[in-house]
Structure formats: C-alpha cells, structure tokens
Amino acid sequence: FLWETVKESIYPSVFFIDSKSITLNGFKGINLNEIMQTVPFDNGIVVFDEFDKLIAPTFDGKGANVSRNVQGDFLKVLDEGFAKRTQMGTFNMASTKNITFILCGSFYDKADEKAQKTVNRIGFLAKQDEERAYDKKVTLNDMIEFGMLKEIAGRVVDIMNVEPLSAEDYVAFLSGFENGGVKQIEKLYHKRISISDKAIHEIANEALHDSLGLRKAIGIIRRRVNEYIFENGADVEEISIM
C-alpha cells in the first residue's frame, strides 16, 4: 500500500511484480526475464511484492532448491540486465542500472521466531515477557538465515522496518487522506461511500485483532458494500455503512 500511494501521489514510474508468481524457465509459471519484459520503463522503481516468498527455500522433486536458482536469475537481472524483446522479435540486453529495486515482504515466520526467542527469567519464578512478531527489527542477517543469497544481501542498500499498525492508524486510513481505503473502494465501485464513525472504529478493531493489515480493512469494507448493494440494488449512487 505504501508504494501504491507513492505511485498515485508522488512518482508514477512505479511497477509492481508479484514475487510468488516467479519460477524458473521450463517450470510452470513465468520466469523473471519474461516478467521484466512487462516493465514499461528503463528508469523508475520496480517493487517486488512478497519477496520473502521468493527467497524461502522450496525444493523440486529431485531435492534441488528452486528458490536459490530463481534468486540466481534475479542476481543476473541486477548485475547484467535482461534480454528484452524488440518489435522485430529479436532480443537486446536491457540495462537495469537506472532502476531502483524495492524488495517487500512480511518475513512473518522470521519475525515471529525472533519474538519467541525473547524470554526473561527473573529470580525463582520464570517470567516470559509477552513479545509479538515485529517487536524486534528484522535484519539483513535474518533475511540470509531465512534464505536470501548473500550475493543479493550484499547489494541491499538499506532496510526499512515498518511498525505494526495501531487502531488509530487503521482509523486514519479508513477516514482520512485522499488515497485511503474508502477512496480506493469508491474508485472501484464508482459510487460515493459514507461510513459512520462507529462503523470505522468497528472495522479498525476487527482488522487490528486479525493482524492482517490494511488489505483486511479494505476487505471488510468491500464485504459491507456488497451487502448494501445486495439489499438495496446496484443502481444506488451512494452507499451508507452505519
């Protein structure tokens, strides 16, 4: 969502790639070189969403780590570029030196593992402080332990850990700025949507409880919008969620 907001509000040359869809050449799916063909610029930002899913070890029927091989392809794209198809059907090497790559991922398993390791023992009684995933920052070494090739890790310039959302954050997202959740759904349904403060706080608390992020909050609103349309018909111009 952060980079979608950047694209809409600040810098339009942002392209998103779903890392879960990437596979090796010859395997079912689409390989990295084919995906890079769809990038519409040679100077901009390419965001690899769910990158943690790409680097997590996965094995084929022969026991080979497919993830490491896909990461090898990614390393070639970083260093050498990729073979871009021309209008004549031939291929030229396209440089990626003017592209900034953003690798996004939750790394939840690693974050949760770090939380589980934090135990304080005081005196005769053992006391375990309640610590949640993401209370400790995920580091580059954590990513290497998770499965990232050291060659890729060595090219990571900076790591930004995003803090877990609070109930207030969800409320602001649902009711505040121009690219908030309600505005997104208005664009999707081409209808005006009004949500009461009571409903906003209910949705915020439900999303916070489930710990599934902004997509969860948007999903709840869409569910309520669909229920309203089902009860009142698709011709309504304004939808009220109370």
C-alpha positions, 0 to 999 in steps of 0.5 A: 500500500505504501508504494501504491500511494507513492505511485498515485501521489508522488512518482508514477514510474512505479511497477509492481511484480508479484514475487510468488508468481516467479519460477524458473524457465521450463517450470510452470509459471513465468520466469523473471526475464519474461516478467521484466519484459512487462516493465514499461520503463528503463528508469523508475522503481520496480517493487517486488511484492512478497519477496520473502516468498521468493527467497524461502527455500522450496525444493523440486522433486529431485531435492534441488532448491528452486528458490536459490536458482530463481534468486540466481536469475534475479542476481543476473537481472541486477548485475547484467540486465535482461534480454528484452524483446524488440518489435522485430522479435529479436532480443537486446540486453536491457540495462537495469542500472537506472532502476531502483529495486524495492524488495517487500515482504512480511518475513512473518515466520522470521519475525515471529521466531525472533519474538519467541526467542525473547524470554526473561527469567527473573529470580525463582519464578520464570517470567516470559515477557509477552513479545509479538512478531515485529517487536524486534527489527528484522535484519539483513542477517535474518533475511540470509538465515531465512534464505536470501543469497548473500550475493543479493544481501550484499547489494541491499542498500538499506532496510526499512522496518515498518511498525505494526499498525495501531487502531488509530492508524487503521482509523486514519486510513479508513477516514482520512487522506485522499488515497485511503481505503474508502477512496480506493473502494469508491474508485472501484465501485464508482459510487460515493461511500459514507461510513459512520464513525462507529462503523470505522472504529468497528472495522479498525478493531476487527482488522487490528485483532486479525493482524492482517493489515490494511488489505483486511480493512479494505476487505471488510469494507468491500464485504459491507458494500456488497451487502448494501448493494445486495439489499438495496440494488446496484443502481444506488449512487451512494452507499451508507455503512452505519 
